[in-house]
């Protein structure tokens, strides 16, 4: 791009600008140059700090790079799709993928319905102390996961936990919520739903408040009862909001990592190992090539899942 | 290190015209992969472990003048982690008083960040001169080419054998042991006597009897063993060694599926099968349940002496015992080493500092400062250590203690062992299958040397 700016083509471009027909014409070379020079700071930073590393990580996933290679990172072998083959034949990855899928398919609907419930309650039922409740529900979403882990450990502890203490009162011997292979993942799902419902609540609340009240009044005049306004007015009009919350929550949940990291370290018997956690472990073992492959498998899964959600929840025309 | 043998060729589309989309295509790189690859099949030329194998003289070269501390001068940067990092300044002051030409700058590095920070510093070539290195990291950093072989002037026999082995990667030593720890049996003597067991357990049968006696005397659990999870191998591997097992044979191949492994896993699992140990890690810390008599015994390191005392246990009611002896009475040895970096600016002064820290009297001073147990054997003759019965028991066990093999892939192998221990104790895996899986996965991971 080496356009020499001359007086001639400058005036030409001005003329073009002035006499430009209403439809957009193709920008001139010079306009391109000016445009790019404005975009340059962003493009430069993007290429160096975003696109570059992403590209390198993609390349890494096709190599056998290990931590012992980092002094000569170019001295590694390209192994084609071997890492990807290893990922899918690794029983730990498959276990992690199943756990992550359960977490997403149970956790996302649970979180969203609790969020919607809280939002509807705040929007209609609760008038007094509304802002207190709003803050209360939202607080876990902005609290450090470490602090949450401390509290939930106190709740879920097998021997000294509050929940088992309560169960003990009514004569039930509670399980080790985090130590039992059957209960560990459900416990984390409940904890994640509790932590994240505040976010969906806030977004749903905004969505609900954008629905005109006249519609409900008209429905009432027409004789709509009980669930009908919710089913035929609220849900259809919330569709774009539901899509947004579903996509954001799913992307977060597919990268399920913090909860097992602070609560169970993936155990017992890998019952809370997630795909991200598996990648994290492999990274700390120094298997960089394999880790990159796991990350790209997760990336593709997120992309596909998001695409499906857009198809299912796109606005009906 | 070998220069890059790889060329990346960028192809730009000629002058992007319209949109960012076109630009994005322009940015895409075409890789010429043909020229890439390791220098040879194994990448062995690159690995200092391998090169040092073939040229012991190379290692010896550095020893000649470097260790003569008189020649050393200038300043050195030293990294240390945790409490050691905070308190090392005390020893550095003593060193500088004796070697006024050398200035020591100590940097405290948090344990969590230490591993990555050292890896990054080696990769970037901006290394300190000396660093404390966790024993299980030695294999990785030495293979990475980051560490300098130990000069021959340093006498390996002054250290505990098991500890010295942690410095050896592929037959070459990279650094010296600084402090050590090992694992003993902590048990409640009062409960054991009540249950009819009056001596330290000499072998596995007696260990089971001890545990059973504690239960008979009213302890909820006779022993607390880790059912799995990170670090369970440190409790389990001593039993493996006691049964006569070895992790690697002479040729460096894994031997985890031996009879010894099956025996050890069966023995370990027997406590879970019979309900003598908690089935899952309890949320009550072990020192608490040990003090109030819910748990009769556990296996841990020297730091628990202080923890148990602080928890309020009456010193008359408990003691520590040597690991039980079958084929051997081996325990696990951990701790940290000191190493000089291969890219360090001032190696001579670095080794001088390490030699100073290895003096018996300095090791005792260090014990008195931060309670780290000396890696130098003669330091144990000092009354500060010898007169304490509990500590002396640790000193005795250190003579028969082994470490994890110093291989770069150790952390990954350890995770495999942890998984299989958990599979046997918590899950339905049989000890035979557990050992077979350990072996298969360890073989597929490899030693990385």
Interface residues (C-beta under 8 A of the other chain):
Chain A: X1 X26 X32 X43 X47 X51 X55 X59 X66 X67 X68 X69 X70 X71 X72 X74 X75 X76 X77 X78 X153 X157 X158 X159 X160 X161 X176 X179 X180 X181 X265 X267 X268 X269 X270 X281 X284 X285 X286 X287
Chain B: X1 X2 X4 X5 X6 X15 X16 X17 X18 X23 X27 X29 X31 X33 X36 X37 X38 X39 X43 X46 X47 X119 X122 X123 X140 X143 X144 X145 X146 X227 X228 X229 X230 X279 X280 X281 X282 X283 X284 X408 X409 X411 X412 X415 X419 X422 X423 X426 X427 X448
